């Protein structure tokens, strides 16, 4: 009886199972493995493609990056490199001319803080106090004035001389009548001559005394003038080597005054100076004006080298200098010794002596370059490179021929 019950149960459940299969298969009887196979293939292909993309992106982004610049045409120049410094045309060192305690003028009482102030020729920079000379000069001026006042008065014997001359004239009129003895006339005449001599002596003594007082006053005034430290030229105070109230001696250097007029002083290496000639053009760049380049011209080459650095001095004249050009400014220069137009230019930093690394189709290639004119920024490529080539300009030691790389274009310096 139990068997029958099981058979009936199977009979009742069988139709419902077929219905489920029919619904899932759209009326066709299909096995379960056949239903899942298309979905599995799609997932596999999508996963494989994603994996390839991930590996490709990883490979691309992990690929080394080369900074490159493009080879172009322009003007190649041959130039001698050097350093420059703006120097004053004249430098005058002001020294003490006597001993004493120095007192700075009000305009320069800040001492070294006054460096850079403008000064005019004859302007008092300081006084070297000398109280003894000042006191003597005051007395000498008083004595001189008293002597001048006395010189305006009649000489002591001049009144007596006038009286004697009047008496002699009176006697001359009556001596011929015989009323006056001749001896009295001669006596009066002798008195007049004596008084004339006395007056002349007094005049000579007065003039000598006056002259002596004048010389004394002038000498003391000159000494006092030496006590005044004055600027010898119009210019700028560029150094102060004393302090207010300091005891200084004759000959001590106190101030340095430089002219406002300046010139460009360049220095070049010994191996380059033979190429430099007067009248050559030059490009000057001052660190204070990094975005500007100034035209200049060589005026002279000094014949002797600095004994310490063995560098030669080149004097240049700048065309259209800036208004606020200051002494002490420094920079660099290129003295142009040759020019080639429409030359193939490669950044100088892309060259390792005569070798360059070129990126072609994402692959590094090594090229040998025959170099012509060379400056700090650009070199002339006579052969080995073509216009438009991408050359590696940094970290060349990290790359080798045949290596795949990514490129990052960098802006080259402005071509000359």
Buried (B, 14 or more C-beta within 10 A) or exposed (E): EEEEEEEEEEEEEEEEEEEEBEEEEEEEEEEEEEEEEEEEEEEEEEEEEEEEEEEEEEEEEEEEEBBBBBBBEBBBBBBBBBEBBBBBEEBBEBBBBBBBBBBBBEBBEEEEEBBEEEBEEEBBBBBBBBEEBBEBBEEBBEBBEEBEEEEEEEBEBBEBBBEBBEBBEEBEEEBEEEEBEEEEBEEBBEBBEBBBEBBEEBBEEBEEBBEEBBEBBEBBBEBBEBBBBBBBBBBBBBBBBBEBEBEBEEEBEBBBBBBBEBBBBBBBBEEBBEBBEEEBBBBBBBEBBEEEBBEBBBEEBEEEBEEEEEBBBBBBBBEEBEEEBEBEBEBBBBBBBEBBEEBBBBBBBBBEEEEBBBBEEEEBBBBEBEBBBBBEBBBBBBEBBEEEBBBBBBEBEEBEEEBEBBEEEEEBBEEB
